[in-house]
Amino acid sequence: MAANDPAPHRILVADDQPDVLEALRLLLKAEGYLIDTAKSPGSVMKAVEQRDYALALIDLNYARDTTSGQEGLDLLAKLQQADSTLPVVVMTAWASVEVAVEAMRRGAKDFITKPWDNPRLIAIVKNQIELASAVRAYQRLEQENQILRGKGGPNLIAQSPAMRPVLEVISRVGPSDANILITGENGTGKGVVAQALHAVSVRAGKPFISVNMGGLPEGVFESELFGHVRGAFTDAKTDRAGRFELADGGTLFLDEIGNIPMSQQAKILRVLETGELERVGSSRTYRVNVRLISATNADLQAEVAAGKFRQDLLFRLNTIHIHLPPLRERREDIALLAQHFLKGHVERYRKPITGFDDSALEAMRDYAWPGNVRELDHAVERGVLMAQGKVVRGPDLGLNAGQAAPRLEDMSLEEVEGFLIKKTLARCDGNARKAAEQLGLSRSAFYRRLERYGL
């Protein structure tokens, strides 16, 4: 094992038959797991008290009671009390549906009947360990990593190697006042990173104001950013502060900044250079002190070369550059993110859902995620709404990974539009601007549709 390879997972196997223990030990050892064995409920509890396990595979019947499964059910309850995050898979030679249902009700993650099917057993063990690791990591992130997200701050969930450079830059430059440009495909979490940067800065106690430049019509651009005075235009009934004033002392996040019209870019540049602005319809000068964080999925260097973006404005925005990888390049985070989203949606919709089954985990691992983290959140929400039991199943997510594409004639107009937007985004590698151009939509109209379909 290389120095940077993760340590192998350790599994506790419990059965009162030596030949069963040996067969399971050899099978799971061949898959790279470390195996401890136990022959009685008492030795199981002693082992759990002395060592951490990634999974417990326990028989339901022992020497004192070989038919009812009661010893195993009692042991399961004790294991849940000792460590609620330890996934327990139960085994029984008596293929009783009633006992299996009772074991699942008491907290077992899955069950296996003897004689078992090797591939199925290995798949169950692998998936339950992966899901439990995600749950434990999420709980750890809830307690740790305070520098990146304090109480009430952003949920920056990232443990994959692809995200380590991002976390390192946040730690180094977050406390400064440097302007930061965040790039990445649509839905990669640029807004969450912006909030994390604000949370670790000296401005954390001040406002964090966010503006989606992609959905901002040009006609209200100056009013939204700089404010207006009463009577400045027809609908200006009262004085109104703009986003720059609202963010004074804090952070202003301009999302999709590549959508700023050339005619307005000079006005943004002036505020960044002088810290001064005038409300629409007023000659009074206001001074503001904001830290600017901006984000885009466009190639601003290419936009500069094409004459669509001011180079001097790019210099002001790009003091520090952070690039976010797409979700398909950080698949180690999928289960962890899904668990986080599940918790929120379960609370929101008040549904008694405890997790994902194997088919859901496999579907999420195999899917291409053209809409990235935002699409994952949307899929988990759909799964929570569609689930009929205590777990989200693969079909509940609506991903259709590896399945034939749906026929357009069988879809509603809204489903066709969402399907075409997903396909176009995937073809354009997540670049929203290119996708909008190919679909013949304005940028603001395209971004409204992305929000509607959770992309």
C-alpha positions as CSV (number, residue, x, y, z in Angstrom):
1,M,0.0,0.0,0.0
2,A,1.4,3.4,-1.0
3,A,2.0,6.0,1.7
4,N,-1.0,8.1,0.6
5,D,-3.5,5.2,0.1
6,P,-6.3,5.1,2.6
7,A,-6.2,2.4,5.3
8,P,-8.3,-0.7,4.6
9,H,-11.7,-0.9,6.2
10,R,-12.1,-3.2,9.1
11,I,-15.2,-5.4,9.4
12,L,-16.6,-7.4,12.4
13,V,-18.1,-10.7,11.4
14,A,-20.2,-12.6,14.0
15,D,-21.5,-16.2,13.8
16,D,-21.4,-19.2,16.1
17,Q,-20.3,-21.6,13.2
18,P,-16.6,-21.7,12.7
19,D,-16.9,-22.7,9.0
20,V,-19.2,-19.8,8.3
21,L,-16.7,-17.4,9.9
22,E,-13.8,-18.8,8.0
23,A,-15.7,-18.6,4.6
24,L,-16.7,-15.0,5.2
25,R,-13.2,-14.1,6.4
26,L,-11.6,-15.4,3.2
27,L,-14.2,-13.9,1.0
28,L,-14.0,-10.4,2.5
29,K,-10.2,-10.5,2.9
30,A,-9.9,-11.1,-0.8
31,E,-11.7,-7.8,-1.3
32,G,-9.1,-5.9,0.7
33,Y,-10.9,-5.7,4.0
34,L,-9.5,-6.4,7.5
35,I,-11.6,-9.0,9.3
36,D,-12.2,-9.6,13.0
37,T,-14.5,-12.4,14.0
38,A,-16.8,-13.1,17.0
39,K,-18.8,-16.2,18.0
40,S,-21.3,-14.7,20.5
41,P,-23.2,-11.5,21.2
42,G,-21.0,-10.9,24.2
43,S,-17.8,-11.1,22.2
44,V,-19.4,-8.8,19.6
45,M,-20.0,-6.0,22.1
46,K,-16.6,-6.5,23.6
47,A,-15.0,-6.1,20.2
48,V,-17.0,-2.9,19.5
49,E,-16.0,-1.4,22.8
50,Q,-12.3,-1.9,22.0
51,R,-12.1,-1.0,18.2
52,D,-13.8,1.0,15.5
53,Y,-15.4,-0.9,12.6
54,A,-16.6,0.2,9.2
55,L,-19.3,-2.4,9.3
56,A,-20.7,-5.3,11.4
57,L,-22.0,-8.4,9.7
58,I,-23.8,-10.4,12.3
59,D,-25.9,-13.6,12.4
60,L,-29.4,-13.4,13.9
61,N,-29.2,-16.9,15.5
62,Y,-26.8,-18.1,18.1
63,A,-26.3,-21.2,20.3
64,R,-29.0,-20.3,22.9
65,D,-31.7,-19.7,20.3
66,T,-31.2,-21.1,16.8
67,T,-34.6,-20.3,15.2
68,S,-36.3,-17.1,16.4
69,G,-33.5,-14.6,15.7
70,Q,-34.2,-12.9,19.0
71,E,-30.6,-13.0,20.2
72,G,-29.5,-11.3,17.0
73,L,-32.3,-8.6,17.3
74,D,-31.3,-7.9,20.9
75,L,-27.6,-7.6,19.7
76,L,-28.6,-5.3,16.9
77,A,-30.4,-3.0,19.4
78,K,-27.3,-2.9,21.6
79,L,-25.0,-2.1,18.7
80,Q,-27.3,0.8,17.7
81,Q,-27.1,2.1,21.2
82,A,-23.3,1.8,21.3
83,D,-22.7,3.4,17.9
84,S,-25.6,4.7,15.9
85,T,-23.3,5.3,12.9
86,L,-22.1,1.7,12.6
87,P,-23.8,0.0,9.7
88,V,-25.1,-3.5,10.6
89,V,-25.9,-6.1,8.0
90,V,-27.7,-9.2,9.4
91,M,-27.6,-12.8,8.3
92,T,-30.0,-15.7,8.9
93,A,-30.3,-19.2,7.6
94,W,-34.0,-18.9,8.2
95,A,-35.4,-16.8,5.3
96,S,-38.1,-15.3,7.4
97,V,-39.6,-12.1,6.0
98,E,-40.9,-11.2,9.4
99,V,-37.5,-11.4,11.1
100,A,-35.8,-9.5,8.3
101,V,-38.4,-6.7,8.5
102,E,-38.0,-6.5,12.2
103,A,-34.2,-6.3,11.8
104,M,-34.5,-3.5,9.3
105,R,-37.0,-1.7,11.6
106,R,-34.5,-1.9,14.5
107,G,-31.7,-0.3,12.4
108,A,-30.2,-3.0,10.2
109,K,-29.0,-1.6,6.9
110,D,-29.6,-4.8,4.9
111,F,-30.0,-8.5,5.4
112,I,-28.5,-11.7,3.8
113,T,-29.9,-15.2,3.8
114,K,-27.7,-18.3,4.0
115,P,-26.3,-19.7,1.8
116,W,-25.4,-16.3,0.5
117,D,-24.6,-15.1,-3.0
118,N,-21.0,-13.8,-3.0
119,P,-21.4,-10.9,-5.5
120,R,-24.5,-9.7,-3.7
121,L,-22.9,-9.9,-0.3
122,I,-19.8,-8.0,-1.5
123,A,-21.9,-5.3,-3.1
124,I,-24.0,-4.8,0.0
125,V,-20.9,-4.5,2.2
126,K,-19.2,-2.1,-0.2
127,N,-22.2,0.2,-0.5
128,Q,-23.1,0.3,3.2
129,I,-19.5,1.1,4.1
130,E,-19.4,3.9,1.5
131,L,-22.7,5.4,2.7
132,A,-21.7,5.1,6.4
133,S,-18.4,6.8,5.6
134,A,-20.4,9.7,4.1
135,V,-22.6,10.0,7.1
136,R,-19.7,9.9,9.5
137,A,-17.8,12.5,7.5
138,Y,-20.8,14.8,7.3
139,Q,-21.2,14.6,11.1
140,R,-17.5,15.4,11.5
141,L,-17.8,18.3,9.2
142,E,-20.7,19.6,11.3
143,Q,-18.4,19.7,14.3
144,E,-15.1,20.6,12.7
145,N,-13.8,22.9,10.0
146,Q,-15.1,26.0,11.8
147,I,-12.6,28.1,10.0
148,L,-14.4,27.5,6.7
149,R,-18.0,27.6,7.9
150,G,-19.0,28.9,11.3
151,K,-22.4,28.3,12.8
152,G,-25.0,29.6,10.4
153,G,-22.4,29.9,7.7
154,P,-22.1,28.1,4.3
155,N,-22.1,24.3,4.1
156,L,-18.8,23.8,2.2
157,I,-18.7,20.1,1.9
158,A,-15.5,18.9,0.2
159,Q,-13.2,16.0,0.9
160,S,-12.1,14.9,-2.5
161,P,-8.5,15.5,-3.8
162,A,-9.8,17.7,-6.5
163,M,-11.2,20.2,-3.9
164,R,-8.1,20.4,-1.7
165,P,-6.5,23.2,-3.7
166,V,-9.8,25.2,-3.3
167,L,-9.9,24.7,0.4
168,E,-6.2,25.7,0.7
169,V,-6.8,29.0,-1.2
170,I,-9.9,29.8,0.9
171,S,-7.8,29.4,4.1
172,R,-5.0,31.5,2.8
173,V,-6.8,34.4,1.1
174,G,-10.2,34.3,2.8
175,P,-9.1,36.6,5.7
176,S,-7.7,39.2,3.3
177,D,-9.6,41.9,1.4
178,A,-8.4,40.8,-2.0
179,N,-11.0,40.7,-4.8
180,I,-11.5,37.1,-5.9
181,L,-12.8,35.6,-9.2
182,I,-14.4,32.2,-8.9
183,T,-14.7,30.2,-12.1
184,G,-16.4,26.8,-12.9
185,E,-19.3,25.2,-14.6
186,N,-22.8,26.1,-13.8
187,G,-23.9,24.5,-10.5
188,T,-20.5,23.8,-9.1
189,G,-21.1,25.8,-5.9
190,K,-19.4,29.1,-6.7
191,G,-21.9,30.9,-4.4
192,V,-21.1,28.6,-1.5
193,V,-17.4,29.2,-1.9
194,A,-18.1,33.0,-2.0
195,Q,-19.9,32.7,1.3
196,A,-17.1,30.6,2.8
197,L,-14.6,33.3,1.8
198,H,-16.8,35.9,3.5
199,A,-17.2,33.8,6.6
200,V,-13.5,33.6,7.3
201,S,-12.8,37.3,6.5
202,V,-12.7,40.2,9.0
203,R,-16.0,41.2,7.3
204,A,-17.8,38.1,8.5
205,G,-20.1,40.1,10.8
206,K,-21.0,42.5,8.1
207,P,-23.5,42.0,5.2
208,F,-23.0,39.4,2.4
209,I,-25.0,40.7,-0.6
210,S,-25.4,38.5,-3.6
211,V,-26.5,39.5,-7.1
212,N,-27.2,37.2,-10.1
213,M,-26.0,39.2,-13.0
214,G,-27.3,36.6,-15.4
215,G,-30.9,37.3,-14.4
216,L,-30.5,41.1,-14.2
217,P,-32.2,42.9,-17.1
218,E,-30.1,45.8,-18.5
219,G,-32.9,48.3,-17.9
220,V,-32.7,47.9,-14.1
221,F,-28.9,47.3,-13.9
222,E,-27.9,50.7,-12.5
223,S,-30.8,50.9,-10.1
224,E,-30.1,47.4,-8.7
225,L,-26.4,48.0,-8.2
226,F,-26.2,51.7,-7.4
227,G,-29.7,52.6,-6.2
228,H,-32.0,55.4,-7.2
229,V,-33.8,58.4,-5.8
230,R,-37.5,59.1,-5.9
231,G,-38.7,60.3,-9.3
232,A,-35.5,59.1,-11.2
233,F,-37.8,57.1,-13.5
234,T,-41.5,56.1,-13.7
235,D,-41.6,53.4,-11.1
236,A,-39.2,55.1,-8.6
237,K,-41.7,55.9,-5.9
238,T,-39.1,56.1,-3.1
239,D,-35.4,56.4,-2.6
240,R,-33.7,53.0,-2.8
241,A,-30.2,51.9,-1.8
242,G,-28.4,49.7,-4.3
243,R,-26.5,46.5,-3.7
244,F,-23.1,48.3,-3.3
245,E,-24.5,50.4,-0.5
246,L,-26.2,47.4,1.1
247,A,-22.9,45.6,1.2
248,D,-21.0,48.5,2.7
249,G,-18.4,47.2,5.1
250,G,-19.1,43.6,3.9
251,T,-18.9,41.5,0.8
252,L,-20.6,41.9,-2.6
253,F,-20.9,38.8,-4.6
254,L,-21.5,39.3,-8.3
255,D,-22.5,35.9,-9.8
256,E,-22.2,35.3,-13.5
257,I,-20.3,38.5,-13.9
258,G,-19.5,37.7,-17.5
259,N,-23.0,38.8,-18.3
260,I,-22.4,42.5,-17.5
261,P,-23.0,44.5,-20.7
262,M,-20.1,46.5,-22.0
263,S,-22.0,49.7,-21.5
264,Q,-22.1,49.0,-17.8
265,Q,-18.7,47.6,-17.2
266,A,-17.0,51.0,-16.9
267,K,-19.4,52.0,-14.1
268,I,-18.5,48.9,-12.1
269,L,-14.8,49.6,-12.7
270,R,-15.2,53.2,-11.4
271,V,-16.7,52.0,-8.2
272,L,-13.9,49.5,-7.7
273,E,-11.2,52.1,-8.4
274,T,-12.6,55.0,-6.4
275,G,-15.1,53.5,-3.9
276,E,-17.6,56.1,-5.0
277,L,-21.0,55.9,-6.7
278,E,-24.1,58.0,-7.4
279,R,-27.7,56.7,-7.2
280,V,-29.7,57.0,-10.4
281,G,-31.2,60.4,-10.6
282,S,-28.9,62.0,-8.0
283,S,-25.6,63.9,-8.2
284,R,-24.7,63.1,-4.6
285,T,-21.6,60.9,-4.2
286,Y,-21.8,58.0,-1.8
287,R,-18.6,56.2,-0.6
288,V,-18.7,52.5,-0.1
289,N,-16.2,50.0,1.3
290,V,-16.9,46.5,-0.2
291,R,-14.9,43.4,-0.9
292,L,-15.9,42.1,-4.3
293,I,-16.1,38.4,-5.1
294,S,-17.3,37.5,-8.6
295,A,-18.0,34.3,-10.4
296,T,-18.5,33.1,-13.9
297,N,-18.7,30.0,-16.0
298,A,-17.4,31.9,-19.0
299,D,-13.8,32.2,-20.3
300,L,-13.2,35.9,-19.5
301,Q,-9.8,36.0,-21.2
302,A,-11.6,34.8,-24.4
303,E,-14.3,37.5,-23.8
304,V,-11.5,40.1,-23.5
305,A,-10.0,38.9,-26.8
306,A,-13.4,39.1,-28.5
307,G,-13.9,42.6,-27.3
308,K,-16.9,41.7,-25.0
309,F,-15.2,42.3,-21.6
310,R,-12.9,45.0,-20.5
311,Q,-9.4,43.9,-19.7
312,D,-8.9,46.5,-17.0
313,L,-12.1,45.3,-15.2
314,L,-10.8,41.7,-15.4
315,F,-7.6,42.8,-13.7
316,R,-9.6,44.4,-10.9
317,L,-11.7,41.3,-10.4
318,N,-8.9,38.7,-10.8
319,T,-6.6,39.5,-7.9
320,I,-7.0,35.9,-6.8
321,H,-8.5,33.2,-9.0
322,I,-10.3,30.0,-7.7
323,H,-11.4,27.4,-10.2
324,L,-14.0,24.8,-9.0
325,P,-13.9,21.4,-10.6
326,P,-17.2,19.9,-11.9
327,L,-18.9,17.2,-9.8
328,R,-17.8,14.4,-12.3
329,E,-14.2,15.2,-11.3
330,R,-14.9,15.0,-7.5
331,R,-17.1,11.9,-7.3
332,E,-15.7,11.1,-3.8
333,D,-17.9,13.9,-2.6
334,I,-21.2,12.7,-4.2
335,A,-22.3,10.5,-1.3
336,L,-21.3,13.1,1.3
337,L,-23.2,15.9,-0.6
338,A,-26.2,13.6,-1.1
339,Q,-26.4,12.8,2.6
340,H,-26.3,16.6,3.4
341,F,-29.1,17.4,0.9
342,L,-31.1,14.4,2.1
343,K,-31.0,15.7,5.7
344,G,-32.3,19.1,4.6
345,H,-35.1,17.8,2.4
346,V,-36.2,15.2,4.9
347,E,-36.6,18.0,7.5
348,R,-38.4,20.3,5.0
349,Y,-40.9,17.7,3.8
350,R,-41.2,15.8,7.1
351,K,-40.7,12.4,5.6
352,P,-39.4,9.4,7.6
353,I,-36.5,8.7,5.2
354,T,-33.2,7.4,6.6
355,G,-30.9,7.1,3.6
356,F,-30.4,5.7,0.1
357,D,-30.5,2.1,-1.1
358,D,-27.8,0.5,-3.2
359,S,-29.5,1.3,-6.5
360,A,-29.6,5.0,-5.6
361,L,-26.0,5.1,-4.6
362,E,-25.1,3.3,-7.9
363,A,-27.2,5.7,-9.9
364,M,-25.6,8.8,-8.4
365,R,-22.1,7.3,-8.9
366,D,-22.7,6.5,-12.6
367,Y,-24.5,9.7,-13.6
368,A,-22.7,12.4,-15.6
369,W,-24.1,15.4,-13.6
370,P,-24.2,18.1,-16.3
371,G,-25.8,20.4,-13.7
372,N,-23.2,19.5,-11.1
373,V,-23.9,20.0,-7.3
374,R,-27.1,22.0,-7.9
375,E,-28.5,19.1,-10.0
376,L,-27.5,16.6,-7.3
377,D,-29.5,18.7,-4.8
378,H,-32.5,18.8,-7.1
379,A,-32.3,15.0,-7.7
380,V,-32.1,14.3,-4.0
381,E,-35.1,16.5,-3.4
382,R,-37.0,14.7,-6.0
383,G,-36.0,11.4,-4.5
384,V,-37.3,12.4,-1.1
385,L,-40.6,13.5,-2.6
386,M,-41.0,10.3,-4.7
387,A,-39.8,7.8,-2.1
388,Q,-42.5,5.5,-0.7
389,G,-40.5,3.8,2.0
390,K,-37.8,4.7,4.4
391,V,-35.1,4.8,1.8
392,V,-34.6,6.6,-1.5
393,R,-34.3,4.2,-4.4
394,G,-32.6,4.7,-7.7
395,P,-35.8,5.3,-9.8
396,D,-36.9,7.9,-7.3
397,L,-34.0,10.2,-8.3
398,G,-35.1,10.4,-11.9
399,L,-31.6,10.3,-13.3
400,N,-32.1,7.5,-15.9
401,A,-28.4,6.8,-15.8
402,G,-27.5,4.0,-18.3
403,Q,-31.1,3.8,-19.5
404,A,-32.5,4.6,-22.9
405,A,-33.4,8.2,-23.5
406,P,-37.1,9.0,-23.1
407,R,-39.1,9.5,-26.2
408,L,-39.9,13.2,-26.8
409,E,-43.5,12.3,-27.9
410,D,-44.1,10.8,-24.4
411,M,-42.9,13.9,-22.5
412,S,-44.7,17.1,-21.6
413,L,-43.5,20.4,-23.0
414,E,-41.8,21.3,-19.7
415,E,-40.0,17.9,-19.6
416,V,-38.8,18.3,-23.2
417,E,-37.4,21.8,-22.4
418,G,-35.6,20.5,-19.3
419,F,-34.3,17.5,-21.2
420,L,-32.9,19.6,-24.1
421,I,-31.3,22.0,-21.7
422,K,-29.6,19.1,-19.8
423,K,-28.3,17.6,-23.1
424,T,-27.1,21.0,-24.4
425,L,-25.3,21.8,-21.1
426,A,-23.5,18.4,-21.2
427,R,-22.5,18.9,-24.9
428,C,-21.1,22.4,-23.9
429,D,-19.2,20.9,-20.9
430,G,-21.4,22.9,-18.5
431,N,-20.8,26.3,-20.2
432,A,-24.1,28.1,-19.7
433,R,-23.3,30.9,-22.2
434,K,-22.5,28.5,-25.0
435,A,-25.6,26.4,-24.2
436,A,-27.8,29.6,-24.2
437,E,-26.4,30.6,-27.6
438,Q,-27.0,27.1,-29.1
439,L,-30.6,27.1,-27.8
440,G,-31.3,30.6,-29.1
441,L,-32.1,32.0,-25.7
442,S,-31.0,35.2,-24.1
443,R,-28.7,34.8,-21.1
444,S,-31.3,36.0,-18.6
445,A,-34.0,33.7,-20.0
446,F,-31.6,30.8,-20.0
447,Y,-30.6,31.4,-16.3
448,R,-34.3,31.5,-15.3
449,R,-34.8,28.1,-16.9
450,L,-31.7,26.7,-15.1
451,E,-33.2,27.8,-11.8
452,R,-36.6,26.3,-12.7
453,Y,-35.1,22.9,-13.5
454,G,-32.6,22.9,-10.7
455,L,-29.5,22.9,-13.0
